[in-house]
Amino acid sequence: MALDRVRTLKKLSLVGAHTLTRPQYLCTRCGVRTDPADTLWKLGPGLLSPELSRVVSAVGVEIPSFERATATVSETLGIHLATRTVERTC
């Protein structure tokens, strides 16, 4: 494995916005890229961190309206999300 490049990723978490910088490695034999930090930190596609995704999902399931769920997340956590983001996360 050889260091291929350094990537940055922007995520929203329970404590605000973060920019994560992490290395990406390239296998010199097969050409496959790996992101060990993504696996370790459980980073997947999307804007929200895994913890914030769980909170947004729980709120979205408990409150029967995505608009009201979005407002609740905004009021309680101070994190302003689009209603579509809450709907997609749920």
Buried (B, 14 or more C-beta within 10 A) or exposed (E): EEEBEEBEBEBBBEEEEEEBEBEBBBEEEEEEEBBEBBEEBEBEEBBBBEEBBEBBBEBBEEBEEBEBBBBBBEEEBEBEBEBEBBBBBB
